């Protein structure tokens, strides 16, 4: 089985990159399942159902997110009603939405879990180690998934790395998102869990995390407040990792699939 995980899709250029690359890539690589992080899908922060449907039509099957998913309040209805769209599971249980989901693909049951880190992220979330322990204890025996993929949406690479070691041999893959900067540390841990610290961003190349560079420079250099403006034209990048799962449901390979687009 092959699972493609696409890094944080940012605004219009990110959606354009998906439509340009994914249909052909899915066919060429014979990909069975496509997962993408969408917390910045609609104009750089948050998501809307029409933008989700736009990339669903291009071939994305499951949508993970992060702390920005609450940016558009009207999207909570989608979080509550569409199990293909999930939010971090370690938010309080009474928050809208699902923290994990299941999908049947190629005669396999795949579980996708979303978690949010706590280092340098100021959000009212539970500690992720114990949160995922509870989920696995409650769901694995009941649902018996063949494959488990975790989107760990976190700032610190050390936090992502540590969680991957904590879950080594217990899940199929731990995939880092959130920083928008791709890392080249993809590998399979000793007990068989595939890991990468961060997939990176799918969006505007000539930007700082999708935002016009001069705005971020002013924000970091000067004292006056600035309003973010998202880059909507110019070159784009498509960042992803491809997971290959063997017949025993173990991670066989993880490799980057990145494309620069004019």
C-alpha positions as CSV (number, residue, x, y, z in Angstrom):
1,X,0.0,0.0,0.0
2,X,1.1,3.6,-0.7
3,X,0.0,6.6,1.3
4,X,0.9,10.1,0.3
5,X,1.0,12.8,3.0
6,X,1.0,16.4,1.8
7,X,2.3,19.2,3.9
8,X,0.4,22.2,5.1
9,X,-1.5,23.6,2.0
10,X,-1.4,27.4,2.2
11,X,-3.9,29.6,0.4
12,X,-4.5,29.9,-3.3
13,X,-1.0,28.8,-4.5
14,X,-1.2,25.7,-2.3
15,X,-4.5,24.7,-3.8
16,X,-3.2,25.4,-7.3
17,X,-0.2,23.2,-6.7
18,X,-2.4,20.4,-5.5
19,X,-4.5,20.5,-8.7
20,X,-1.4,20.7,-10.8
21,X,0.5,17.9,-9.3
22,X,-1.7,15.5,-7.4
23,X,-3.9,13.8,-10.1
24,X,-0.9,12.8,-12.3
25,X,1.2,11.9,-9.2
26,X,-1.5,9.7,-7.8
27,X,-1.7,7.8,-11.1
28,X,2.0,7.6,-11.7
29,X,2.9,6.3,-8.2
30,X,-0.3,4.2,-7.8
31,X,-1.1,5.9,-4.5
32,X,-3.9,4.3,-2.5
33,X,-4.6,7.0,0.0
34,X,-3.9,10.8,0.1
35,X,-3.8,12.7,3.4
36,X,-3.2,16.5,3.6
37,X,-3.0,19.1,6.3
38,X,-5.5,21.9,5.6
39,X,-5.3,24.3,8.6
40,X,-4.1,27.1,6.3
41,X,-6.2,26.1,3.2
42,X,-8.4,29.2,2.9
43,X,-6.5,32.4,2.4
44,X,-3.7,31.3,4.8
45,X,-5.7,30.6,8.0
46,X,-8.5,28.2,8.5
47,X,-10.5,26.3,6.0
48,X,-13.9,26.4,4.3
49,X,-16.0,23.6,2.9
50,X,-15.8,24.9,-0.7
51,X,-11.9,24.9,-0.5
52,X,-11.9,21.4,1.0
53,X,-14.1,20.2,-1.8
54,X,-11.8,21.9,-4.3
55,X,-8.8,19.8,-3.3
56,X,-11.0,16.7,-2.6
57,X,-11.9,16.8,-6.3
58,X,-8.1,16.9,-7.1
59,X,-7.6,13.6,-5.1
60,X,-7.2,14.3,-1.4
61,X,-9.0,11.8,0.8
62,X,-8.4,12.7,4.4
63,X,-7.8,16.2,5.9
64,X,-5.9,16.8,9.0
65,X,-5.3,20.2,10.7
66,X,-3.9,22.1,13.7
67,X,-4.4,25.2,15.9
68,X,-5.5,27.4,13.0
69,X,-8.4,25.2,12.1
70,X,-10.6,27.3,14.4
71,X,-9.9,30.5,12.5
72,X,-13.2,30.4,10.6
73,X,-16.0,29.8,13.0
74,X,-18.4,28.5,10.3
75,X,-16.1,25.6,9.6
76,X,-17.0,24.0,13.0
77,X,-20.2,22.6,11.3
78,X,-17.9,20.7,8.9
79,X,-15.7,19.4,11.7
80,X,-18.8,18.1,13.5
81,X,-20.3,16.4,10.4
82,X,-17.5,15.2,8.1
83,X,-15.3,12.4,9.5
84,X,-12.8,12.9,6.7
85,X,-11.8,16.2,8.3
86,X,-10.2,16.0,11.7
87,X,-8.7,18.3,14.3
88,X,-6.1,17.6,17.0
89,X,-7.4,14.9,19.3
90,X,-5.9,16.5,22.4
91,X,-8.2,19.5,22.4
92,X,-10.9,19.2,25.1
93,X,-13.5,16.5,24.2
94,X,-16.3,19.0,24.1
95,X,-14.7,20.9,21.2
96,X,-16.3,20.4,17.8
97,X,-15.0,17.7,15.5
98,X,-13.2,14.4,15.5
99,X,-9.6,13.8,16.7
100,X,-9.1,10.7,14.6
101,X,-10.9,8.8,11.8
102,X,-10.9,5.5,9.9
103,X,-10.9,4.7,6.3
104,X,-11.0,1.4,4.4
105,X,-8.5,1.3,1.6
106,X,-7.3,-1.7,-0.5
107,X,-8.8,-4.2,2.0
108,X,-7.0,-2.5,4.9
109,X,-8.4,-0.4,7.7
110,X,-6.3,2.8,8.1
111,X,-6.6,5.0,11.3
112,X,-5.5,8.6,11.0
113,X,-4.8,10.5,14.3
114,X,-4.2,14.2,14.6
115,X,-2.3,15.7,17.6
116,X,-1.1,19.1,18.6
117,X,2.2,19.8,20.3
118,X,2.6,22.0,23.4
119,X,6.1,23.4,23.1
120,X,5.9,27.1,22.0
121,X,2.2,26.6,21.1
122,X,-0.2,28.4,23.4
123,X,-3.4,26.3,23.1
124,X,-5.7,24.6,25.7
125,X,-4.6,21.1,24.8
126,X,-3.9,18.0,26.9
127,X,-0.4,16.5,27.0
128,X,-0.1,14.5,23.7
129,X,1.7,11.5,25.1
130,X,-1.1,10.5,27.5
131,X,-3.8,11.6,25.0
132,X,-2.6,9.2,22.3
133,X,-2.1,6.5,24.9
134,X,-5.8,6.8,25.7
135,X,-6.8,6.7,22.1
136,X,-4.7,3.7,21.2
137,X,-5.9,1.8,24.3
138,X,-9.5,2.6,23.6
139,X,-9.6,2.2,19.8
140,X,-7.0,-0.4,18.7
141,X,-8.7,-3.4,20.3
142,X,-12.1,-2.2,19.3
143,X,-11.5,-1.2,15.7
144,X,-8.4,-3.3,14.9
145,X,-6.8,-0.9,12.4
146,X,-4.2,-2.4,10.1
147,X,-2.3,0.9,9.7
148,X,-2.1,3.9,12.0
149,X,-0.8,7.3,10.7
150,X,-0.3,10.2,13.2
151,X,-0.1,13.9,12.1
152,X,1.8,15.6,14.9
153,X,1.3,19.3,14.4
154,X,4.0,20.8,16.5
155,X,6.6,23.6,16.5
156,X,9.6,21.9,18.1
157,X,11.4,19.2,16.1
158,X,12.6,17.7,19.4
159,X,9.0,17.3,20.6
160,X,8.1,15.6,17.3
161,X,11.2,13.4,17.4
162,X,10.5,12.3,21.0
163,X,6.9,11.4,20.3
164,X,8.0,9.3,17.4
165,X,10.3,7.3,19.6
166,X,7.5,7.0,22.2
167,X,5.2,5.5,19.5
168,X,7.9,3.4,17.7
169,X,6.4,0.0,17.0
170,X,2.9,1.1,18.1
171,X,1.9,3.1,15.0
172,X,2.9,2.9,11.3
173,X,4.0,6.5,10.9
174,X,4.5,9.8,12.8
175,X,4.4,12.7,10.3
176,X,5.3,16.2,11.5
177,X,3.5,19.3,10.3
178,X,3.1,23.0,11.3
179,X,6.5,24.8,10.7
180,X,6.1,24.9,6.9
181,X,9.8,24.2,6.6
182,X,10.6,20.7,5.1
183,X,13.1,18.5,6.9
184,X,15.3,15.8,5.4
185,X,15.3,13.4,8.3
186,X,12.8,10.9,7.0
187,X,13.6,7.3,8.2
188,X,12.2,4.2,9.8
189,X,12.8,3.8,13.5
190,X,14.2,0.6,14.9
191,X,10.8,-0.9,15.8
192,X,9.3,-0.1,12.4
193,X,7.6,3.4,12.7
194,X,8.3,5.8,9.7
195,X,9.0,9.4,10.8
196,X,9.8,12.8,9.4
197,X,10.0,16.0,11.5
198,X,8.2,18.2,9.1
199,X,6.8,17.7,5.6
200,X,6.9,21.4,4.9
201,X,4.5,23.7,3.1
202,X,2.6,23.4,-0.2
203,X,2.2,27.0,-1.4
204,X,4.0,30.1,-2.6
205,X,7.8,29.7,-2.9
206,X,8.5,33.4,-2.8
207,X,7.2,33.9,0.7
208,X,7.8,33.4,4.4
209,X,5.5,30.6,5.4
210,X,3.1,31.8,2.7
211,X,3.2,35.5,3.7
212,X,4.8,38.3,1.7
213,X,8.4,38.5,2.9
214,X,8.5,42.3,3.5
215,X,5.6,42.0,6.0
216,X,7.4,39.4,8.0
217,X,10.6,41.4,7.9
218,X,8.8,44.4,9.3
219,X,7.1,42.3,11.9
220,X,10.5,41.0,13.2
221,X,12.5,44.2,12.7
222,X,10.1,47.0,13.8
223,X,7.6,47.5,16.6
224,X,4.4,48.6,14.8
225,X,1.8,45.9,14.2
226,X,1.4,44.5,10.7
227,X,-1.3,42.7,8.8
228,X,-0.5,39.5,7.1
229,X,-0.9,39.5,3.3
230,X,-0.6,36.1,1.6
231,X,1.4,35.6,-1.6
232,X,-1.0,34.6,-4.4
233,X,1.1,34.6,-7.5
234,X,4.5,33.4,-8.6
235,X,6.4,30.0,-8.2
236,X,4.9,27.3,-6.0
237,X,6.1,24.3,-4.1
238,X,4.5,20.9,-3.5
239,X,5.9,19.2,-0.4
240,X,5.0,15.6,0.5
241,X,6.2,12.3,1.8
242,X,5.3,8.9,0.3
243,X,4.8,6.0,2.7
244,X,5.1,2.4,1.5
245,X,3.5,-0.3,3.7
246,X,4.4,-3.9,3.3
247,X,2.1,-6.9,3.4
248,X,2.6,-7.3,7.1
249,X,1.3,-3.7,7.6
250,X,4.8,-2.4,8.5
251,X,6.4,0.8,7.1
252,X,8.7,-0.4,4.3
253,X,9.9,3.0,3.1
254,X,9.3,6.8,3.5
255,X,10.6,9.2,0.9
256,X,10.1,12.8,0.1
257,X,8.3,13.8,-3.1
258,X,8.8,17.6,-3.6
259,X,8.2,19.6,-6.7
260,X,8.9,23.3,-7.6
261,X,6.3,24.7,-10.0
262,X,6.5,27.8,-12.1
